[in-house]
């Protein structure tokens, strides 16, 4: 991680995101705003909001990391394709599979496998082609991938406009007494640990609806429906209401069931096809590892 310091020298007050757009030529204004929300940009050593107005003498600190060059290769890796047409693919991702290459996972990802199978949209460049939305490495289940740029743009707009319904099954610690609930709490990068997300006042609006599917002694199976799609949203929100996910070593307790990562499954997805306008609705079965855990809890 490198750090850049900029001193604001002007008697005229100016919004920080607008100012930095001129200073950081290769960074878009949207990305600058995201960096501010995530705590990577501070003024005089303090976190700020995206509409912060600079004054003469303010010291702006920008923490950033130069992206590592990645050569993404096509790999013949088995994947479970639930649906495919000329514009998109719906994949049932296996637990433990990373969605796209990164410095820590240069190959063996879903993108490597998809490139072997099909052409993908070019909007996200060579590292994340076709990826419209992501799920964590240890989260299993349904994921939509765009095969061309037209479909990608429309799918992205649909996600932003909350037109894609996504439901997840999560096994959480504790017994949730009420059958339904909504968690409306803003999420951003944790200022105390940037590897984690957290509920903080300056975060982006984040809403998760949930209902109880089954109860066990000291555990509850819930169905979560995302109204927004923030990083680690379900994991952070369930921790926020004191019911962290089983197996979640980042947001959950140290003493948890051995599930090799959070017990979270993307169970269903529903949306209008971005090109054909056909209604698409897909559901998957609960994965075997989760069924085994619940069977043991029942006994």
PAZAPA-4460 file (N, C-alpha, C; in steps of 0.05 Angstrom, whole numbers, plus 32768, in hexadecimal, padded with zeros to 4 digits):
% residues 299
    n_x    n_y    n_z   ca_x   ca_y   ca_z    c_x    c_y    c_z   seq   type   mol
   8011   7FE8   8000   8000   8000   8000   8012   8019   8000     1      X     A
   800D   802A   7FED   801B   8043   7FEB   800A   805A   7FF4     2      X     A
   8016   8070   7FFB   8007   8087   8004   800F   80A1   7FF5     3      X     A
   7FFB   80B0   7FEE   8000   80C9   7FE0   7FF4   80E0   7FF0     4      X     A
   8003   80F6   7FF5   7FF9   810D   8004   7FF7   8125   7FF1     5      X     A
   7FE0   8132   7FF3   7FDB   814A   7FE2   7FD2   8161   7FF5     6      X     A
   7FDF   8178   7FF2   7FD7   818F   8002   7FC5   81A1   7FF1     7      X     A
   7FAE   81A8   7FFB   7F9B   81B9   7FEC   7FA2   81D6   7FF0     8      X     A
   7FAB   81E2   7FDB   7FB4   81FE   7FDC   7FA1   8210   7FCB     9      X     A
   7F8C   8219   7FD7   7F79   822A   7FC9   7F67   8237   7FDE    10      X     A
   7F61   8250   7FD9   7F4E   825E   7FEB   7F31   8258   7FE5    11      X     A
   7F2D   824B   7FCE   7F12   8243   7FC5   7F0C   8227   7FCF    12      X     A
   7EF5   8224   7FDC   7EED   8209   7FE6   7EE3   81F8   7FCE    13      X     A
   7EEB   81DE   7FCF   7EE4   81CC   7FB9   7EDE   81B0   7FC4    14      X     A
   7ECB   81A2   7FB8   7EC5   8187   7FC0   7EDD   8175   7FBB    15      X     A
   7EE3   8163   7FCE   7EFC   8153   7FCD   7EFB   8140   7FB5    16      X     A
   7EE4   8134   7FAF   7EE3   8121   7F99   7EE8   812E   7F7E    17      X     A
   7EDE   8147   7F7B   7EE2   8156   7F63   7F00   815E   7F60    18      X     A
   7F0C   8166   7F76   7F28   816E   7F76   7F3A   8157   7F6F    19      X     A
   7F35   8140   7F7D   7F46   8129   7F78   7F43   811D   7F5D    20      X     A
   7F2D   8121   7F50   7F29   8117   7F35   7F3D   8124   7F22    21      X     A
   7F46   813D   7F28   7F5A   814A   7F18   7F76   8142   7F20    22      X     A
   7F7A   813B   7F3A   7F94   8134   7F44   7F9B   8117   7F3D    23      X     A
   7F88   8105   7F40   7F8C   80E9   7F3A   7F80   80E3   7F1F    24      X     A
   7F8F   80E8   7F0A   7F85   80E8   7EEF   7F7A   80CC   7EE7    25      X     A
   7F86   80B7   7EF1   7F7D   809C   7EE9   7F68   8090   7EFA    26      X     A
   7F5C   80A0   7F0C   7F47   8096   7F1E   7F2D   80A6   7F19    27      X     A
   7F17   8098   7F15   7EFE   80A5   7F10   7EF2   80B1   7F29    28      X     A
   7EDF   80C4   7F25   7ED3   80D1   7F3C   7EC3   80BD   7F4D    29      X     A
   7EB7   80A9   7F40   7EA8   8095   7F4F   7EBB   8085   7F61    30      X     A
   7ED2   807D   7F56   7EE6   806E   7F65   7EF1   807E   7F7C    31      X     A
   7EF4   8099   7F77   7EFE   80AA   7F8D   7EEA   80AB   7FA3    32      X     A
   7ED0   80AC   7F9C   7EBB   80AD   7FB1   7EBB   8092   7FC0    33      X     A
   7EBF   807C   7FB2   7EC1   8062   7FC0   7ED8   8060   7FD3    34      X     A
   7EEF   806C   7FCA   7F07   806C   7FDB   7F02   807C   7FF4    35      X     A
   7EF3   8092   7FF2   7EED   80A3   8009   7EDB   8093   801C    36      X     A
   7EC6   8087   8012   7EB4   8077   8022   7EC2   8060   8030    37      X     A
   7ED5   8054   8022   7EE4   803D   802D   7EFB   8045   8040    38      X     A
   7EFF   805F   8043   7F13   8069   8056   7F2F   806B   804B    39      X     A
   7F33   8069   8031   7F4E   806A   8025   7F56   8087   8020    40      X     A
   7F44   809A   8022   7F4B   80B6   801E   7F42   80C5   8038    41      X     A
   7F55   80D4   8043   7F50   80E3   805B   7F5A   8100   8058    42      X     A
   7F4F   8112   8068   7F58   812E   8068   7F61   8134   8085    43      X     A
   7F7A   813D   8086   7F86   8143   80A0   7F85   812C   80B3    44      X     A
   7F87   8114   80A7   7F88   80FB   80B7   7F6D   80F0   80C0    45      X     A
   7F57   80FD   80B7   7F3D   80F4   80C0   7F2C   80EB   80A8    46      X     A
   7F1A   80D7   80AD   7F08   80CE   8098   7EF5   80E5   8091    47      X     A
   7EEC   80E6   8078   7EDA   80FB   806F   7EC4   80EF   805E    48      X     A
   7EB0   8100   8057   7E9A   80F8   8046   7EA0   8100   8029    49      X     A
   7E92   80F5   8016   7E97   80FA   7FFA   7E92   8117   7FF2    50      X     A
   7E81   8125   8001   7E7B   8141   7FFA   7E8B   8155   800B    51      X     A
   7EA1   814B   8017   7EB2   815C   8028   7EBE   8172   8016    52      X     A
   7EBD   818B   8021   7EC8   81A2   8012   7EE3   81AA   801E    53      X     A
   7EF7   81AB   800D   7F12   81B1   8015   7F16   81CE   801B    54      X     A
   7F28   81D3   802E   7F31   81EE   8034   7F4F   81F1   8031    55      X     A
   7F58   8209   802E   7F75   820D   802A   7F85   8201   8041    56      X     A
   7F99   81F1   8039   7FAB   81E5   804D   7FA4   81C9   8055    57      X     A
   7F8C   81C0   804C   7F85   81A4   8052   7F99   8190   8046    58      X     A
   7FA0   817C   8056   7FB3   8167   804C   7FA2   814E   8046    59      X     A
   7FA2   8147   802C   7F93   812F   8023   7FA6   8117   8022    60      X     A
   7F9E   8101   802E   7FAE   80E9   802D   7F9F   80D4   801D    61      X     A
   7FAC   80C9   8009   7FA0   80B5   7FF8   7FB0   809B   7FFA    62      X     A
   7FA4   8086   8004   7FB1   806C   8006   7FA9   805C   7FED    63      X     A
   7FBB   8051   7FDF   7FB4   8041   7FC8   7FCA   802C   7FC2    64      X     A
   7FC1   8018   7FB3   7FD4   8003   7FAC   7FD4   8000   7F8E    65      X     A
   7FEB   7FFF   7F82   7FED   7FFC   7F65   7FE3   7FE0   7F5D    66      X     A
   7FD0   7FDF   7F4A   7FC6   7FC5   7F42   7FDB   7FB3   7F36    67      X     A
   7FDA   7F9A   7F3D   7FED   7F86   7F32   7FE4   7F7C   7F17    68      X     A
   7FF7   7F7B   7F04   7FF0   7F70   7EEA   7FE9   7F52   7EEC    69      X     A
   7FD3   7F4B   7EE0   7FCA   7F2F   7EE1   7FC5   7F25   7EC5    70      X     A
   7FD0   7F0E   7EBF   7FCB   7F01   7EA5   7FB6   7EEB   7EA9    71      X     A
   7F9E   7EF1   7EA1   7F88   7EDF   7EA6   7F86   7ECA   7E90    72      X     A
   7F89   7EB1   7E97   7F89   7E9B   7E83   7F6F   7E8B   7E84    73      X     A
   7F69   7E7E   7E6E   7F52   7E6D   7E6C   7F59   7E52   7E78    74      X     A
   7F48   7E48   7E8A   7F4D   7E2E   7E97   7F34   7E1C   7E96    75      X     A
   7F39   7E03   7E8F   7F23   7DF0   7E8D   7F1C   7DE5   7EA9    76      X     A
   7F0D   7DF5   7EB7   7F05   7DEF   7ED3   7EE7   7DE9   7ED2    77      X     A
   7EDE   7DD3   7EDD   7EC1   7DCD   7EDD   7EB1   7DE2   7EED    78      X     A
   7E9B   7DEB   7EE1   7E89   7DFE   7EEE   7E6C   7DF6   7EE9    79      X     A
   7E5A   7DFD   7EFB   7E3E   7DF6   7EF9   7E2F   7E0D   7EED    80      X     A
   7E29   7E0B   7ED3   7E1A   7E20   7EC4   7DFD   7E19   7EC5    81      X     A
   7DED   7E2A   7ED2   7DD0   7E26   7ED6   7DC1   7E2F   7EBD    82      X     A
   7DCA   7E44   7EB0   7DBC   7E4F   7E99   7DD1   7E5E   7E88    83      X     A
   7DCC   7E5D   7E6D   7DDD   7E6C   7E5B   7DCE   7E73   7E41    84      X     A
   7DD2   7E8B   7E37   7DC8   7E92   7E1D   7DDE   7EA4   7E0F    85      X     A
   7DD6   7EB3   7DFB   7DEA   7EC3   7DEC   7DF4   7EDB   7DFC    86      X     A
   7DE6   7EE2   7E12   7DED   7EFB   7E20   7DF8   7EF7   7E3D    87      X     A
   7DF0   7EE1   7E49   7DF8   7EDE   7E65   7DFB   7EC1   7E6D    88      X     A
   7E08   7EBD   7E84   7E0B   7EA3   7E90   7E04   7EA5   7EAD    89      X     A
   7DF5   7E91   7EB7   7DF0   7E8F   7ED4   7DFF   7E77   7EDF    90      X     A
   7E10   7E7B   7EF2   7E21   7E66   7EFD   7E1A   7E61   7F1A    91      X     A
   7E1A   7E47   7F21   7E18   7E3F   7F3D   7E35   7E3B   7F47    92      X     A
   7E40   7E50   7F53   7E5C   7E4F   7F5B   7E60   7E3D   7F73    93      X     A
   7E76   7E2E   7F72   7E7D   7E1C   7F88   7E89   7E2C   7F9F    94      X     A
   7E84   7E22   7FB7   7E91   7E2E   7FCF   7EAF   7E2A   7FCD    95      X     A
   7EBE   7E40   7FD2   7EDB   7E3E   7FD1   7EE7   7E49   7FB7    96      X     A
   7ED7   7E4E   7FA3   7EE1   7E58   7F8A   7EE0   7E76   7F89    97      X     A
   7EF7   7E83   7F83   7EF9   7EA0   7F80   7EEC   7EA8   7F66    98      X     A
   7EDE   7EBF   7F66   7ED0   7EC8   7F4E   7EE3   7ED1   7F38    99      X     A
   7EF6   7EE2   7F3E   7F08   7EED   7F2A   7F25   7EEE   7F34   100      X     A
   7F39   7EEE   7F22   7F55   7EEF   7F2B   7F5B   7F08   7F3B   101      X     A
   7F6E   7F05   7F4D   7F78   7F1B   7F5D   7F95   7F14   7F65   102      X     A
   7FA5   7F26   7F70   7FC0   7F1F   7F77   7FC3   7F06   7F88   103      X     A
   7FB0   7F00   7F98   7FB1   7EE8   7FA9   7FA6   7ECF   7F9B   104      X     A
   7F97   7ED3   7F86   7F8B   7EBC   7F77   7F8D   7EC2   7F59   105      X     A
   7FA4   7EBB   7F4E   7FAA   7EC2   7F32   7F9C   7EAF   7F1E   106      X     A
   7F94   7E97   7F27   7F86   7E86   7F14   7F74   7E73   7F25   107      X     A
   7F66   7E61   7F16   7F54   7E4F   7F24   7F39   7E5C   7F2C   108      X     A
   7F34   7E73   7F21   7F1C   7E82   7F28   7F05   7E7D   7F15   109      X     A
   7EED   7E87   7F1C   7ED6   7E84   7F0B   7EDB   7E91   7EF0   110      X     A
   7EE8   7EA8   7EEF   7EED   7EB6   7ED6   7EFF   7EA5   7EC4   111      X     A
   7F14   7E98   7ED0   7F26   7E87   7EC0   7F15   7E70   7EB3   112      X     A
   7F03   7E65   7EC2   7EF2   7E4F   7EB8   7EDF   7E59   7EA2   113      X     A
   7ED2   7E70   7EA7   7EBF   7E7B   7E94   7ECC   7E83   7E7A   114      X     A
   7EE4   7E8E   7E7A   7EF2   7E95   7E62   7EF8   7E7D   7E50   115      X     A
   7EFD   7E66   7E5D   7F01   7E4D   7E4D   7EE7   7E45   7E40   116      X     A
   7ED0   7E4B   7E4D   7EB6   7E42   7E44   7EA9   7E55   7E2F   117      X     A
   7EAE   7E70   7E33   7E9F   7E83   7E23   7EAD   7E9E   7E21   118      X     A
   7EA4   7EAE   7E0E   7EAD   7ECA   7E0D   7E9D   7EDA   7E22   119      X     A
   7EAA   7EED   7E2F   7E9E   7EFD   7E43   7E9F   7F1B   7E3C   120      X     A
   7E8F   7F2B   7E49   7E8F   7F48   7E44   7EAA   7F53   7E4B   121      X     A
   7EB1   7F6A   7E3F   7ECC   7F76   7E43   7ECB   7F8E   7E56   122      X     A
   7EB4   7F94   7E62   7EB1   7FAC   7E71   7EC4   7FAE   7E89   123      X     A
   7EC8   7F98   7E97   7ED9   7F99   7EAF   7EF6   7F91   7EA9   124      X     A
   7EFE   7F93   7E8F   7F19   7F8E   7E88   7F20   7F71   7E88   125      X     A
   7F3A   7F6B   7E88   7F43   7F4F   7E85   7F41   7F3F   7E9F   126      X     A
   7F40   7F4C   7EB6   7F40   7F3D   7ED0   7F24   7F35   7ED8   127      X     A
   7F10   7F46   7ED3   7EF5   7F40   7EDC   7EE1   7F40   7EC5   128      X     A
   7EE7   7F34   7EAE   7ED5   7F35   7E97   7EBA   7F28   7E9E   129      X     A
   7EA4   7F35   7E97   7E8A   7F2A   7E9B   7E7E   7F2B   7EB6   130      X     A
   7E8F   7F32   7ECA   7E85   7F31   7EE6   7E74   7F4A   7EEC   131      X     A
   7E5B   7F45   7EF0   7E47   7F5A   7EF6   7E45   7F5F   7F14   132      X     A
   7E45   7F49   7F23   7E45   7F4A   7F40   7E55   7F32   7F4A   133      X     A
   7E5E   7F34   7F63   7E6F   7F1F   7F6E   7E63   7F12   7F87   134      X     A
   7E6C   7EFA   7F8D   7E67   7EEF   7FA7   7E82   7EE5   7FB2   135      X     A
   7E84   7EE4   7FCC   7E9E   7EDD   7FD9   7EA7   7EC1   7FD2   136      X     A
   7EC1   7EBD   7FD5   7ECD   7EA3   7FCF   7EBF   7E8C   7FDD   137      X     A
   7EB8   7E8F   7FF7   7EAC   7E79   8006   7E8E   7E7A   8006   138      X     A
   7E82   7E8C   7FF6   7E65   7E8C   7FF2   7E5F   7E7D   7FD8   139      X     A
   7E4C   7E6A   7FDA   7E45   7E5B   7FC2   7E2C   7E66   7FB6   140      X     A
   7E25   7E5C   7F9D   7E0C   7E63   7F92   7E0C   7E73   7F78   141      X     A
   7DF5   7E7F   7F72   7DF0   7E8B   7F58   7DFD   7EA6   7F53   142      X     A
   7E07   7EA9   7F3B   7E15   7EC1   7F33   7E0F   7EC6   7F15   143      X     A
   7E0A   7EDF   7F0E   7E04   7EE6   7EF2   7E1E   7EF1   7EE5   144      X     A
   7E24   7EE8   7ECD   7E3B   7EF1   7EBE   7E33   7EFA   7EA2   145      X     A
   7E3D   7F11   7E99   7E36   7F1C   7E7F   7E49   7F12   7E69   146      X     A
   7E3D   7F0A   7E52   7E4E   7F00   7E3C   7E55   7F16   7E28   147      X     A
   7E46   7F2D   7E29   7E4C   7F43   7E17   7E48   7F5E   7E26   148      X     A
   7E53   7F73   7E1A   7E52   7F8D   7E28   7E36   7F98   7E2B   149      X     A
   7E25   7F94   7E17   7E0A   7F9E   7E18   7DFB   7F92   7E30   150      X     A
   7DFD   7F78   7E33   7DF0   7F6B   7E4A   7DFC   7F74   7E64   151      X     A
   7E17   7F77   7E64   7E25   7F7F   7E7D   7E1B   7F9B   7E87   152      X     A
   7E19   7FAE   7E74   7E10   7FC9   7E7C   7DF4   7FC8   7E87   153      X     A
   7DE2   7FBA   7E7A   7DC6   7FB8   7E83   7DC4   7FAA   7E9E   154      X     A
   7DD3   7F94   7EA1   7DD2   7F86   7EBB   7DDC   7F97   7ED2   155      X     A
   7DF1   7FA6   7ECC   7DFC   7FB8   7EE1   7DE8   7FCD   7EE9   156      X     A
   7DDA   7FD8   7ED5   7DC5   7FEC   7EDA   7DAE   7FDF   7EEB   157      X     A
   7DA7   7FC6   7EE4   7D92   7FB8   7EF3   7D9A   7FB4   7F10   158      X     A
   7DB3   7FAD   7F15   7DBC   7FAA   7F31   7DBB   7FC4   7F3F   159      X     A
   7DC4   7FDA   7F32   7DC3   7FF4   7F3F   7DA7   7FFD   7F45   160      X     A
   7D94   7FF5   7F34   7D78   7FFD   7F37   7D68   7FE9   7F47   161      X     A
   7D76   7FD5   7F53   7D6A   7FC1   7F65   7D55   7FB0   7F56   162      X     A
   7D5B   7FAA   7F3C   7D48   7F9A   7F2C   7D50   7F7D   7F2A   163      X     A
   7D65   7F75   7F38   7D6C   7F58   7F39   7D69   7F4F   7F56   164      X     A
   7D57   7F3B   7F59   7D51   7F31   7F74   7D64   7F1A   7F7A   165      X     A
   7D73   7F1C   7F90   7D85   7F07   7F98   7D7F   7EFE   7FB5   166      X     A
   7D7C   7EE4   7FB9   7D76   7ED9   7FD3   7D8C   7EC6   7FDB   167      X     A
   7D94   7EC7   7FF4   7DA9   7EB6   7FFF   7D9F   7EA6   8017   168      X     A
   7DAA   7E8F   801B   7DA6   7E80   8034   7DBF   7E83   8045   169      X     A
   7DBB   7E89   805E   7DD2   7E8D   8071   7DCC   7E7F   808B   170      X     A
   7DDF   7E70   8095   7DDD   7E63   80AF   7DEC   7E75   80C3   171      X     A
   7DDD   7E7F   80D7   7DE9   7E93   80E9   7DE9   7E89   8106   172      X     A
   7DFA   7E95   8116   7DFB   7E8F   8133   7DE3   7E9B   8141   173      X     A
   7DDA   7E8C   8155   7DC4   7E96   8166   7DA8   7E90   815B   174      X     A
   7D95   7E93   816C   7D79   7E8E   8165   7D6B   7EA9   8160   175      X     A
   7D63   7EAE   8147   7D55   7EC7   8140   7D37   7EC3   8148   176      X     A
   7D2D   7ED2   815A   7D12   7ECE   8165   7CFC   7ED6   8151   177      X     A
   7D00   7EEC   8143   7CEB   7EF5   8130   7CEF   7EE8   8115   178      X     A
   7CDA   7EE5   8106   7CDA   7ED6   80ED   7CE4   7EE7   80D5   179      X     A
   7CE1   7F02   80D7   7CE8   7F13   80C1   7CF7   7F2C   80CC   180      X     A
   7D07   7F38   80BA   7D15   7F50   80C3   7D22   7F5E   80AB   181      X     A
   7D29   7F77   80AF   7D37   7F87   809B   7D4E   7F95   80A9   182      X     A
   7D66   7F93   809E   7D7D   7FA1   80A9   7D84   7FB8   8096   183      X     A
   7D82   7FD0   80A0   7D87   7FE8   8090   7D9E   7FF7   809E   184      X     A
   7DB7   7FF1   8096   7DCE   7FFD   80A3   7DE4   8001   808F   185      X     A
   7DF0   8019   808D   7E04   8020   8079   7E1E   8010   807D   186      X     A
   7E2A   8008   8066   7E43   7FF8   8067   7E59   8006   8058   187      X     A
   7E71   8005   8064   7E89   800F   8056   7EA2   8000   8061   188      X     A
   7EB9   8007   8056   7ED1   7FFA   805F   7ED5   8001   807D   189      X     A
   7EDE   7FED   808C   7EE2   7FF1   80A9   7EFB   8003   80AD   190      X     A
   7EF9   801B   80B8   7F10   802C   80BB   7F26   8021   80CD   191      X     A
   7F1E   800D   80DE   7F32   8000   80F0   7F40   7FE9   80E3   192      X     A
   7F34   7FDE   80CE   7F40   7FC7   80BF   7F35   7FC7   80A3   193      X     A
   7F45   7FD0   8090   7F3B   7FD5   8075   7F35   7FBB   8066   194      X     A
   7F3D   7FA4   8071   7F37   7F8B   8064   7F1A   7F83   806A   195      X     A
   7F0D   7F91   807D   7EF2   7F8A   8084   7EDE   7FA1   807E   196      X     A
   7EC5   7F9A   807C   7EAF   7FAD   8079   7EA2   7FB0   8094   197      X     A
   7E93   7FC6   8098   7E86   7FCA   80B2   7E6E   7FDD   80AE   198      X     A
   7E5C   7FDD   80C1   7E46   7FF0   80C1   7E50   800A   80CE   199      X     A
   7E51   801F   80BE   7E5A   8039   80C8   7E48   804F   80BB   200      X     A
   7E46   8065   80C9   7E33   807A   80C0   7E39   8085   80A4   201      X     A
   7E53   8085   809D   7E5B   8091   8083   7E59   807D   806D   202      X     A
   7E50   8065   8072   7E4F   8050   805E   7E39   8053   8049   203      X     A
   7E39   8041   8036   7E24   8042   8021   7E0B   8035   802B   204      X     A
   7DF3   803F   8022   7DDA   8033   802B   7DDA   8015   8025   205      X     A
   7DD2   8005   8038   7DD2   7FE7   8035   7DBA   7FDC   8043   206      X     A
   7DAB   7FCB   8034   7D92   7FC0   803F   7D91   7FA2   8039   207      X     A
   7D8C   7F93   804F   7D89   7F76   804C   7D6E   7F6E   805A   208      X     A
   7D5D   7F5F   804B   7D45   7F54   8056   7D4A   7F37   805D   209      X     A
   7D3F   7F2D   8073   7D43   7F11   807A   7D2A   7F04   8085   210      X     A
   7D28   7EEA   8082   7D13   7EDB   808F   7D1E   7EC0   8099   211      X     A
   7D14   7EB7   80AF   7D1D   7E9E   80BB   7D12   7E86   80AB   212      X     A
   7D24   7E73   80A3   7D1C   7E5B   8095   7D1A   7E43   80A8   213      X     A
   7D2D   7E42   80BB   7D2E   7E2B   80CD   7D3E   7E34   80E6   214      X     A
   7D37   7E28   80FD   7D45   7E2E   8116   7D51   7E14   8121   215      X     A
   7D69   7E17   812C   7D77   7E01   8139   7D7F   7E0B   8155   216      X     A
   7D89   7DFA   8165   7D93   7E03   817F   7DAC   7E14   817B   217      X     A
   7DAA   7E2D   8182   7DC0   7E40   8180   7DC7   7E49   8163   218      X     A
   7DB7   7E41   814F   7DBC   7E49   8134   7DA2   7E4E   8125   219      X     A
   7DA2   7E5E   8110   7D8B   7E64   8100   7D92   7E65   80E2   220      X     A
   7D81   7E58   80D2   7D84   7E5A   80B5   7D71   7E70   80AB   221      X     A
   7D7D   7E85   809D   7D6D   7E9B   8094   7D70   7E9E   8076   222      X     A
   7D5B   7EA9   806A   7D5D   7EB1   804E   7D60   7ECF   804D   223      X     A
   7D75   7ED8   803F   7D7A   7EF5   803E   7D76   7EFF   8021   224      X     A
   7D68   7F15   801E   7D64   7F21   8004   7D72   7F3C   8004   225      X     A
   7D83   7F3F   7FF0   7D93   7F58   7FEE   7D83   7F6E   7FDF   226      X     A
   7D81   7F85   7FEC   7D76   7F9C   7FDD   7D8D   7FAC   7FD2   227      X     A
   7DA4   7FAB   7FDF   7DBC   7FB7   7FD5   7DD1   7FA1   7FD4   228      X     A
   7DE8   7FA7   7FC7   7DFC   7F92   7FC5   7E18   7F9B   7FCD   229      X     A
   7E1B   7FA1   7FE6   7E36   7FAA   7FF0   7E48   7F92   7FF6   230      X     A
   7E61   7F97   7FF6   7E75   7F82   7FFC   7E6F   7F77   8018   231      X     A
   7E6D   7F5C   8019   7E69   7F4E   8033   7E4F   7F56   8041   232      X     A
   7E3B   7F60   8032   7E23   7F6C   803E   7E15   7F59   8052   233      X     A
   7E0F   7F41   804A   7E00   7F2F   805C   7E11   7F29   8074   234      X     A
   7E2A   7F24   8070   7E3C   7F1D   8086   7E3E   7F34   809B   235      X     A
   7E41   7F4C   8090   7E43   7F63   80A2   7E28   7F69   80B0   236      X     A
   7E12   7F68   80A1   7DF8   7F6E   80AD   7DF0   7F59   80C2   237      X     A
   7DF5   7F40   80BD   7DEE   7F2C   80D1   7DFF   7F2F   80EB   238      X     A
   7E18   7F36   80E7   7E29   7F3C   80FE   7E1E   7F54   810E   239      X     A
   7E14   7F68   80FF   7E09   7F80   810B   7DF2   7F7B   811D   240      X     A
   7DE1   7F66   8117   7DCB   7F60   8128   7DD2   7F48   813B   241      X     A
   7DEC   7F44   813E   7DF6   7F2F   8151   7DEF   7F13   8149   242      X     A
   7DEC   7F0E   812F   7DE8   7EF2   8125   7DFB   7EED   810E   243      X     A
   7E16   7EED   8114   7E29   7EE9   80FE   7E27   7ECE   80F1   244      X     A
   7E31   7ECC   80D8   7E2F   7EB3   80C9   7E41   7E9D   80D5   245      X     A
   7E37   7E85   80D5   7E47   7E6E   80DD   7E5E   7E6B   80CA   246      X     A
   7E76   7E66   80D5   7E8E   7E62   80C5   7E9B   7E7B   80BB   247      X     A
   7E91   7E92   80C2   7E9C   7EAC   80B9   7EB2   7EB4   80CC   248      X     A
   7ECB   7EAF   80C4   7EE2   7EB5   80D6   7EE9   7ED3   80D6   249      X     A
   7EDD   7EE3   80C4   7EE3   7EFF   80C4   7ECF   7F0F   80D5   250      X     A
   7EB5   7F09   80D2   7EA1   7F18   80E0   7E93   7F08   80F6   251      X     A
   7E99   7EEF   80F8   7E8C   7EDE   810D   7E9E   7ED8   8124   252      X     A
   7E95   7EC8   8137   7EA5   7EC1   814F   7EBA   7EAD   8148   253      X     A
   7ECF   7EAC   8159   7EE4   7E98   8154   7EDA   7E7C   8157   254      X     A
   7EC7   7E78   816A   7EBC   7E5E   816F   7EA3   7E5B   815D   255      X     A
   7EA6   7E4C   8147   7E91   7E48   8134   7E93   7E2C   8128   256      X     A
   7E7F   7E25   8117   7E80   7E0B   810B   7E94   7E0B   80F4   257      X     A
   7EA0   7DF4   80EF   7EB4   7DF2   80D9   7EA7   7DEF   80BE   258      X     A
   7EA5   7E05   80AF   7E97   7E04   8095   7EAA   7E0E   807F   259      X     A
   7EC3   7E12   8085   7ED6   7E1C   8071   7ECC   7E37   8065   260      X     A
   7EC6   7E49   8076   7EBB   7E63   806D   7E9E   7E66   8074   261      X     A
   7E94   7E7E   8070   7E78   7E85   8078   7E64   7E72   806A   262      X     A
   7E4F   7E6B   807A   7E3A   7E5A   8070   7E25   7E6C   8062   263      X     A
   7E2B   7E72   8048   7E1A   7E84   8039   7E17   7E7A   801D   264      X     A
   7DFE   7E79   8013   7DF9   7E6E   7FF8   7DE6   7E80   7FE9   265      X     A
   7DEE   7E88   7FD1   7DDD   7E98   7FBF   7DC8   7E86   7FB3   266      X     A
   7DB0   7E85   7FBE   7D9D   7E70   7FB7   7D8C   7E76   7F9F   267      X     A
   7D84   7E8F   7F9B   7D72   7E95   7F85   7D78   7EB1   7F79   268      X     A
   7D71   7EB3   7F5F   7D75   7ECD   7F51   7D5E   7ED0   7F3D   269      X     A
   7D54   7EE8   7F3C   7D3D   7EED   7F29   7D40   7F09   7F1D   270      X     A
   7D3C   7F0B   7F03   7D3E   7F25   7EF5   7D33   7F22   7ED9   271      X     A
   7D2E   7F39   7ECC   7D26   7F3A   7EB0   7D3F   7F3A   7E9F   272      X     A
   7D3F   7F28   7E8B   7D56   7F26   7E79   7D5C   7F41   7E6D   273      X     A
   7D75   7F4A   7E6E   7D7C   7F65   7E64   7D78   7F69   7E46   274      X     A
   7D77   7F54   7E37   7D75   7F56   7E1A   7D59   7F4C   7E10   275      X     A
   7D51   7F35   7E19   7D38   7F29   7E0F   7D1F   7F31   7E1F   276      X     A
   7D23   7F3D   7E37   7D0D   7F45   7E49   7CFE   7F2D   7E54   277      X     A
   7D09   7F16   7E52   7CFD   7EFE   7E5D   7D02   7EFC   7E7B   278      X     A
   7CEE   7EF4   7E8B   7CF2   7EF1   7EA8   7D03   7ED8   7EAE   279      X     A
   7D19   7EDC   7EBC   7D2A   7EC5   7EC4   7D2A   7EC2   7EE2   280      X     A
   7D26   7EA9   7EEB   7D26   7EA3   7F07   7D33   7E88   7F0B   281      X     A
   7D48   7E87   7F1B   7D57   7E6F   7F20   7D5B   7E6A   7F3E   282      X     A
   7D59   7E51   7F46   7D5E   7E4A   7F62   7D71   7E32   7F63   283      X     A
   7D81   7E30   7F78   7D92   7E19   7F7B   7D8C   7E0B   7F95   284      X     A
   7D94   7DF2   7F97   7D90   7DE3   7FAF   7DA4   7DEC   7FC4   285      X     A
   7D9E   7DE8   7FDE   7DB1   7DEE   7FF3   7DC9   7DDB   7FF0   286      X     A
   7DE1   7DE5   7FF0   7DF9   7DD4   7FEC   7DFC   7DBF   8001   287      X     A
   7E09   7DA9   7FFA   7E0C   7D92   800B   7E19   7D99   8026   288      X     A
   7E2E   7DAA   8026   7E3C   7DB0   803E   7E29   7DBC   8053   289      X     A
   7E17   7DCD   8049   7E04   7DDB   805B   7DEE   7DC8   8065   290      X     A
   7DE5   7DB6   8053   7DD1   7DA2   805B   7DDD   7D90   8071   291      X     A
   7DF6   7D88   806D   7E04   7D77   8081   7E05   7D84   809C   292      X     A
   7E0C   7D9E   809C   7E0E   7DAD   80B6   7DF3   7DAD   80C4   293      X     A
   7DDE   7DB4   80B4   7DC3   7DB7   80C0   7DB9   7D9C   80CA   294      X     A
   7DC0   7D86   80BC   7DB9   7D6C   80C4   7DC5   7D65   80DF   295      X     A
   7DDE   7D6C   80E3   7DEC   7D68   80FC   7DE0   7D79   8112   296      X     A
   7DD8   7D91   810C   7DCB   7DA3   8120   7DB0   7D98   8128   297      X     A
   7DA2   7D8C   8116   7D88   7D80   811C   7D8B   7D69   8130   298      X     A
   7DA1   7D5A   812C   7DA6   7D42   813D   7DB1   7D4A   8158   299      X     A
***
